[in-house]
Amino acid sequence: MRRYFIALICLFLLVLQGMAMSLLPSNLVYSDLLMTPHWILGFLILIAIFYDRDDTYYSVWHALLFGLLVDVVYTGVLGVYMVTYGIVTYIIHRLNQSVHAGLVSASLLTIVGIALADTILYIIYSFVSITSMTWGNYAWLRLLPTLAANMIFFILLYPLVKDRISSWSEDINNA
């Protein structure tokens, strides 16, 4: 039953992610700054760090599934988030093998993962002419606010789920 908790939490975050902008003050929402909540990705990065072992890829499979759901629910282009989330969680999974799992390394891997995902999304959307934002404007008006907003979410999420995810991982590996 515990293995379904990851999917249920991702589903819950999918719903919350859609309501995220309505929770912010209107002067921030209607400003030039663009923030994209990548809450599912942030949680999946924690799964890649604290749940997956060297030979398991639960985070990647969940990233592919919930990336596709993000595409279906929130975007008009299928496969963009699915591929992006899958690639990023795979990279984080591989990077995690060379660092010790802790708050600092998890924070750095989350920053790298979200920055990489948002940059890949920007490149894809630029390539298919969905966005025409210049690189400088993107970095200043979208990437930095997105990183800041998602790191606030990560700081709130980390103490709530870190120990629980680690115990789930031990339960799966001992079974």
C-alpha positions in Angstrom: 0.0 0.0 0.0 2.9 2.4 0.7 4.0 2.4 -2.9 0.7 4.0 -3.8 1.3 6.9 -1.4 3.8 8.5 -3.8 1.2 8.5 -6.6 -1.5 9.9 -4.3 0.8 12.7 -3.1 1.7 13.5 -6.8 -2.0 13.6 -7.7 -2.7 15.9 -4.7 0.2 18.1 -5.8 -1.2 18.1 -9.4 -4.4 19.6 -8.1 -2.7 22.1 -5.8 -0.3 23.1 -8.6 -3.3 24.4 -10.6 -4.5 26.5 -7.7 -1.1 27.9 -6.8 -1.5 31.2 -8.7 -4.9 31.9 -7.0 -3.2 31.7 -3.6 -0.7 34.5 -4.4 -1.5 38.2 -4.0 -3.0 39.8 -7.1 -0.2 42.4 -7.4 2.3 39.6 -7.8 0.1 37.6 -10.1 -0.5 40.5 -12.5 3.1 41.8 -12.5 5.7 41.1 -15.2 7.1 38.2 -13.1 6.1 34.7 -14.3 6.2 31.9 -11.8 5.6 28.3 -12.7 4.9 25.9 -9.9 6.9 22.7 -10.4 5.6 21.1 -7.1 5.3 17.6 -8.6 8.9 17.8 -9.8 10.1 19.0 -6.5 8.5 16.1 -4.7 9.8 13.6 -7.4 13.3 15.0 -6.8 12.9 14.1 -3.1 11.8 10.7 -4.2 14.9 10.4 -6.4 17.1 11.4 -3.5 15.6 9.6 -0.5 13.5 6.7 -2.0 15.2 5.4 -5.1 18.2 3.2 -4.8 20.9 2.9 -7.4 19.0 0.2 -9.3 15.4 1.6 -8.9 13.8 4.3 -10.9 10.5 4.9 -9.2 11.0 8.7 -9.5 11.5 8.5 -13.3 8.4 6.4 -13.9 6.3 8.7 -11.7 7.8 11.7 -13.5 6.8 10.3 -16.9 3.3 9.5 -15.7 2.6 12.8 -13.9 4.4 14.8 -16.5 1.9 13.5 -19.0 -0.9 14.4 -16.6 0.4 17.9 -16.3 0.5 18.0 -20.1 -3.1 16.8 -20.4 -4.5 19.0 -17.7 -2.5 22.3 -18.0 -0.8 22.6 -21.4 -1.8 22.3 -25.0 1.3 20.4 -26.1 1.4 16.7 -25.1 4.6 15.2 -24.0 6.6 18.3 -23.2 6.4 18.0 -19.4 6.5 14.2 -19.6 9.8 14.2 -21.4 11.2 17.1 -19.4 10.3 15.7 -16.0 11.5 12.2 -17.0 14.9 13.6 -18.1 15.4 15.8 -15.1 14.5 13.1 -12.5 16.8 10.7 -14.3 19.7 13.3 -14.2 19.0 14.0 -10.5 18.9 10.3 -9.8 22.3 9.8 -11.3 23.8 13.0 -9.6 22.4 11.8 -6.3 24.7 8.7 -6.4 27.7 11.0 -6.0 26.5 13.2 -3.1 25.4 12.5 0.4 21.6 12.9 0.9 21.0 15.8 3.2 19.2 19.2 3.3 22.0 21.1 1.5 22.5 18.6 -1.2 18.8 18.1 -1.6 18.3 21.8 -1.9 21.1 22.1 -4.5 19.8 19.2 -6.5 16.3 20.7 -6.4 17.6 24.1 -7.7 19.5 22.3 -10.4 16.5 20.1 -11.3 13.9 22.9 -11.4 16.3 25.3 -13.3 17.0 22.5 -15.8 13.4 21.6 -16.3 12.2 25.2 -16.7 15.1 25.9 -19.1 14.3 22.8 -21.2 10.6 23.9 -21.3 11.6 27.4 -22.4 13.8 26.0 -25.2 11.1 23.6 -26.4 8.4 26.4 -26.3 10.8 28.8 -28.1 11.6 26.1 -30.7 7.9 25.6 -31.5 7.2 29.4 -31.3 4.9 29.3 -28.3 7.0 31.8 -26.6 9.0 34.7 -28.0 10.7 35.8 -24.8 14.4 36.6 -25.1 16.9 34.7 -23.0 17.6 37.7 -20.8 14.0 38.4 -20.1 13.3 34.7 -19.5 16.1 34.4 -17.0 15.1 37.6 -15.1 11.3 37.5 -15.4 10.6 33.8 -15.3 13.5 31.6 -14.2 14.5 33.4 -11.1 11.0 33.9 -9.8 10.2 30.3 -10.6 13.3 29.1 -8.7 12.4 31.3 -5.7 8.8 30.2 -5.5 9.6 26.5 -5.9 12.4 26.7 -3.3 9.9 28.2 -0.8 7.7 25.2 -1.5 10.7 22.9 -1.2 11.6 24.4 2.2 8.0 23.8 3.4 7.8 20.3 1.9 11.3 18.9 3.0 10.7 18.6 6.7 7.2 17.1 6.2 8.2 14.3 3.9 11.9 13.5 4.2 11.8 11.0 7.0 8.6 9.5 5.8 10.1 8.9 2.3 13.2 7.4 3.8 11.1 5.0 6.0 9.1 4.0 2.9 12.3 3.2 1.1 13.5 1.1 3.9 10.2 -0.8 4.1 10.4 -1.5 0.3 14.0 -2.7 0.5 13.4 -4.9 3.5 10.3 -6.6 2.1 
